[in-house]
Amino acid sequence: MKMLQVTIRTGKFEEELAFYKEIVGLKIVRDLREKGRGIVFLADSEGDTCIEIIDVPGADDAGNRLLSIGFDSGDADKMREKLIALEMEVSPIESPVPYVRFFFVKDPAGVTVQFM
């Protein structure tokens, strides 16, 4: 069975969309805004990673704090430096085993995002 998407409901729709496009590098693959719905689907170039962002004006985003999403950035140190330069609050690099390195950051809606 193939996983289709992770859904994030947020009152910070534009900021969330910018994070996944500009920071993570996902592309919009389906946009329902032109049909009057505040829903956008984003995916990587292979279409494997799919994030659904739903605009919920006035949402407090509290439930998003329990969600965690991980991405292979190709270079955790380089990605961390990029986010620090953008003045984002990032965790220290963790390396539980020699061949694994990662850190965490919160997206605009409060979702924990792990970059490996």
Backbone torsions as a table, in degrees:
resi	resn	phi	psi	omega
1	MET	NA	134.5	-179.0
2	LYS	-98.2	132.8	174.7
3	MET	-72.1	135.8	-177.0
4	LEU	-92.3	-50.4	-178.6
5	GLN	-162.0	164.9	167.6
6	VAL	-109.9	132.2	-176.7
7	THR	-106.8	131.8	176.7
8	ILE	-120.7	118.6	175.8
9	ARG	-99.3	128.6	-173.3
10	THR	-152.3	151.9	171.2
11	GLY	-89.5	-0.8	-179.4
12	LYS	-113.1	50.4	-172.0
13	PHE	-54.5	-53.5	-176.2
14	GLU	-63.7	-41.2	178.8
15	GLU	-65.4	-40.2	179.8
16	GLU	-65.3	-45.1	178.5
17	LEU	-60.1	-44.7	179.0
18	ALA	-62.7	-40.9	-180.0
19	PHE	-58.7	-50.8	-175.9
20	TYR	-73.5	-25.3	175.2
21	LYS	-80.4	-53.0	-170.6
22	GLU	-83.8	-37.7	-177.8
23	ILE	-87.8	-53.2	-175.9
24	VAL	-79.1	-30.0	178.2
25	GLY	89.5	19.6	177.3
26	LEU	-80.2	158.6	-179.7
27	LYS	-117.5	148.1	176.8
28	ILE	-69.4	124.5	177.9
29	VAL	-110.1	-18.4	174.6
30	ARG	-153.3	128.6	-175.8
31	ASP	-128.8	112.2	-178.5
32	LEU	-95.1	5.8	179.8
33	ARG	-63.6	-35.8	-179.9
34	GLU	-68.4	-14.3	176.7
35	LYS	-100.3	13.7	177.0
36	GLY	83.5	10.6	179.4
37	ARG	-113.1	134.3	178.2
38	GLY	-84.3	64.5	-178.3
39	ILE	-134.5	130.5	177.9
40	VAL	-134.1	138.3	174.5
41	PHE	-109.2	132.3	178.5
42	LEU	-122.2	148.0	179.8
43	ALA	-147.4	164.7	174.4
44	ASP	-78.9	-178.5	-175.0
45	SER	-64.3	-25.9	178.0
46	GLU	-88.9	-7.9	-178.0
47	GLY	77.4	12.1	-177.1
48	ASP	-80.9	-43.6	179.6
49	THR	-88.6	120.7	179.9
50	CYS	-129.7	122.4	177.4
51	ILE	-114.6	129.0	175.1
52	GLU	-105.4	123.6	178.0
53	ILE	-112.4	125.3	-179.3
54	ILE	-115.4	127.7	178.7
55	ASP	-78.4	116.0	177.2
56	VAL	-123.9	86.9	-178.1
57	PRO	-53.7	134.1	178.8
58	GLY	83.3	-1.0	179.0
59	ALA	-62.7	143.0	179.3
60	ASP	-90.3	-3.6	175.6
61	ASP	62.0	10.8	-175.4
62	ALA	-60.2	-39.5	-179.3
63	GLY	-65.7	-23.4	-178.8
64	ASN	-66.5	-22.8	-179.1
65	ARG	-64.7	-16.9	-179.9
66	LEU	-92.3	-7.6	-177.6
67	LEU	-94.7	142.1	176.9
68	SER	-136.5	134.8	-179.7
69	ILE	-128.1	138.1	-179.9
70	GLY	-117.9	143.5	178.8
71	PHE	-132.2	144.1	171.6
72	ASP	-89.1	107.0	-177.1
73	SER	-85.0	-11.3	-176.7
74	GLY	89.7	-30.3	-179.8
75	ASP	-158.6	96.1	-176.2
76	ALA	-60.2	-39.4	-179.3
77	ASP	-64.2	-43.9	-179.6
78	LYS	-65.3	-43.3	179.0
79	MET	-63.9	-41.0	179.8
80	ARG	-62.3	-44.3	178.0
81	GLU	-60.3	-40.8	178.5
82	LYS	-60.4	-44.8	-178.5
83	LEU	-70.7	-35.0	175.1
84	ILE	-63.4	-41.6	178.3
85	ALA	-62.8	-28.1	177.2
86	LEU	-87.1	8.4	177.9
87	GLU	62.3	35.2	174.5
88	MET	-91.8	149.4	179.2
89	GLU	-86.0	113.5	-177.7
90	VAL	-117.7	154.4	177.1
91	SER	-80.4	166.3	172.1
92	PRO	-65.0	159.0	173.7
93	ILE	-67.6	135.1	174.6
94	GLU	-113.5	145.7	179.1
95	SER	-144.8	83.4	-177.0
96	PRO	-67.9	-24.6	174.0
97	VAL	-138.7	154.8	-172.6
98	PRO	-55.2	-30.0	-174.9
99	TYR	-97.4	7.8	179.3
100	VAL	-124.9	126.9	177.1
101	ARG	-135.8	134.0	179.9
102	PHE	-157.1	166.3	174.6
103	PHE	-148.4	171.4	-178.1
104	PHE	-124.5	153.0	174.0
105	VAL	-148.2	155.5	175.3
106	LYS	-97.0	135.7	174.1
107	ASP	-80.0	173.8	-176.4
108	PRO	-57.6	-26.4	-179.6
109	ALA	-91.9	4.1	176.8
110	GLY	92.2	4.6	177.7
111	VAL	-73.6	135.4	175.1
112	THR	-77.3	124.4	179.5
113	VAL	-116.2	125.3	178.6
114	GLN	-102.1	131.4	174.6
115	PHE	-114.6	124.5	177.8
116	MET	-103.7	NA	NA
